């Protein structure tokens, strides 16, 4: 083989090796991020289930939380304060025993964690509230920056019809 052909072949081989190395490093970083994000959400759900915290502790101030579907609370909330004040506080004020989640499964894909879970508690009227949820959570630096929530709107609306307890 001529010297020129050898040089071109060497350059091509080096370029392929660099590309494979970069892709492997990127994949390794992505897998590490997925693992860390999944662990962050799992820990928050564990704290919620034990009554020592909640996933809402991870909300970024400028979180964009969308409740999909046709429930009484369905819309996009464009800040942590809006979501907490318009959904979480009124929800909790209707409960005598707060929700306890049970994760069915949890998935991670890069910065997105999907949590499929059941949650149950007791409403102020003594009725059991049970629902199944799927949350798609986008994380940045361990904070939830965007969320889409899916759940049974009929069960939610029944609870939402109860009066809000004074704080």
C-alpha positions as CSV (number, residue, x, y, z in Angstrom):
1,X,0.0,0.0,0.0
2,X,1.3,3.5,-0.8
3,X,2.2,5.9,1.9
4,X,-0.7,8.2,1.0
5,X,-3.2,5.3,1.1
6,X,-1.8,4.2,4.5
7,X,-2.1,7.8,5.9
8,X,-5.7,8.1,4.7
9,X,-6.6,4.7,6.1
10,X,-4.9,5.6,9.4
11,X,-6.8,8.9,9.6
12,X,-10.1,7.2,8.8
13,X,-9.4,4.5,11.5
14,X,-8.5,7.2,14.0
15,X,-11.7,9.2,13.2
16,X,-13.8,6.1,13.6
17,X,-12.1,5.3,16.9
18,X,-12.6,8.9,18.2
19,X,-16.3,8.8,17.1
20,X,-16.9,5.5,18.8
21,X,-15.1,6.7,21.9
22,X,-17.1,9.9,22.1
23,X,-20.4,8.0,21.5
24,X,-19.5,5.5,24.2
25,X,-18.6,8.3,26.6
26,X,-21.9,10.1,25.8
27,X,-23.9,6.9,26.2
28,X,-22.1,6.3,29.6
29,X,-23.0,9.8,30.7
30,X,-26.6,9.4,29.5
31,X,-26.9,6.1,31.4
32,X,-25.4,7.7,34.5
33,X,-27.8,10.6,34.3
34,X,-30.8,8.3,33.8
35,X,-29.7,6.2,36.8
36,X,-29.3,9.4,38.9
37,X,-32.6,10.9,37.8
38,X,-34.5,7.6,38.4
39,X,-32.9,7.4,41.9
40,X,-33.8,11.0,42.7
41,X,-37.5,10.4,41.9
42,X,-37.5,7.0,43.6
43,X,-36.1,8.7,46.8
44,X,-38.7,11.4,46.6
45,X,-41.5,8.9,46.3
46,X,-40.1,6.8,49.2
47,X,-40.1,10.0,51.3
48,X,-43.7,10.7,50.2
49,X,-44.8,7.2,51.1
50,X,-43.2,7.5,54.6
51,X,-44.6,11.0,55.2
52,X,-41.2,12.7,55.3
53,X,-41.3,14.6,51.9
54,X,-42.7,14.5,48.4
55,X,-41.7,14.8,44.8
56,X,-43.0,18.4,45.0
57,X,-39.9,19.2,47.0
58,X,-38.0,18.7,43.7
59,X,-40.0,21.3,41.7
60,X,-38.0,24.1,40.1
61,X,-39.4,27.5,40.8
62,X,-40.3,27.9,37.0
63,X,-41.6,24.3,36.6
64,X,-44.2,23.8,33.9
65,X,-46.7,21.2,35.2
66,X,-49.5,20.1,32.9
67,X,-52.4,18.1,34.1
68,X,-53.8,16.5,30.9
69,X,-57.3,15.5,30.2
70,X,-60.6,17.0,31.3
71,X,-60.4,17.2,35.1
72,X,-61.4,20.3,37.0
73,X,-57.7,21.1,37.4
74,X,-56.5,20.3,33.9
75,X,-54.3,23.0,32.5
76,X,-50.6,24.0,32.5
77,X,-49.3,25.6,35.6
78,X,-46.3,27.8,34.8
79,X,-44.6,28.0,38.2
80,X,-44.1,26.0,41.4
81,X,-46.2,28.5,43.4
82,X,-49.1,28.3,40.9
83,X,-49.1,24.5,40.9
84,X,-48.8,24.2,44.7
85,X,-51.4,26.9,45.5
86,X,-53.9,26.0,42.8
87,X,-53.7,22.2,43.0
88,X,-51.7,20.7,45.8
89,X,-52.9,22.8,48.7
90,X,-56.6,22.6,47.7
91,X,-56.3,18.9,47.1
92,X,-54.7,18.3,50.5
93,X,-57.3,20.4,52.3
94,X,-59.9,18.0,51.1
95,X,-58.1,15.0,52.6
96,X,-58.2,13.8,56.2
97,X,-55.5,11.2,55.5
98,X,-53.1,12.2,52.8
99,X,-52.1,10.2,49.7
100,X,-49.6,7.4,50.0
101,X,-48.1,6.3,46.6
102,X,-47.2,2.8,45.5
103,X,-45.0,2.8,42.5
104,X,-46.0,0.1,39.9
105,X,-43.0,1.0,37.7
106,X,-40.5,3.7,37.0
107,X,-38.6,4.3,33.8
108,X,-35.9,6.7,32.8
109,X,-34.8,8.0,29.4
110,X,-32.1,10.6,29.6
111,X,-33.6,13.6,31.5
112,X,-37.1,12.1,31.6
113,X,-38.4,9.9,34.3
114,X,-41.8,8.2,34.0
115,X,-43.5,7.1,37.1
116,X,-46.6,4.8,37.0
117,X,-48.2,4.6,40.4
118,X,-51.3,4.2,42.5
119,X,-52.1,6.6,45.4
120,X,-54.8,6.3,48.0
121,X,-55.9,8.3,51.0
122,X,-59.1,9.3,52.8
123,X,-61.2,12.4,51.9
124,X,-62.7,14.7,54.6
125,X,-66.1,13.1,53.9
126,X,-64.7,9.7,55.0
127,X,-64.6,8.3,51.5
128,X,-61.5,6.5,50.2
129,X,-59.8,8.3,47.4
130,X,-57.8,6.1,45.0
131,X,-56.3,6.9,41.7
132,X,-53.7,5.7,39.3
133,X,-51.2,8.1,37.9
134,X,-48.6,8.4,35.2
135,X,-46.2,11.3,35.5
136,X,-43.7,12.2,32.9
137,X,-41.0,14.3,34.7
138,X,-38.2,16.2,33.0
139,X,-35.3,16.8,35.3
140,X,-32.4,19.3,35.1
141,X,-29.8,19.2,37.8
142,X,-32.0,17.0,40.1
143,X,-35.0,19.5,39.8
144,X,-38.3,18.8,38.0
145,X,-38.6,21.5,35.3
146,X,-41.5,20.1,33.3
147,X,-44.2,17.5,34.1
148,X,-47.2,16.0,32.4
149,X,-49.6,14.2,34.7
150,X,-52.2,11.6,33.6
151,X,-54.9,10.2,36.0
152,X,-58.6,9.3,36.3
153,X,-60.4,12.6,36.0
154,X,-63.7,11.1,37.3
155,X,-62.1,10.1,40.7
156,X,-60.3,13.4,40.9
157,X,-63.4,15.5,40.1
158,X,-65.4,13.7,42.7
159,X,-62.9,14.7,45.4
160,X,-62.5,18.2,43.9
161,X,-66.3,18.8,44.4
162,X,-65.8,18.6,48.2
163,X,-65.5,21.9,50.0
164,X,-62.0,23.3,50.6
165,X,-61.1,23.2,54.3
166,X,-60.0,26.5,55.8
167,X,-56.3,26.7,56.5
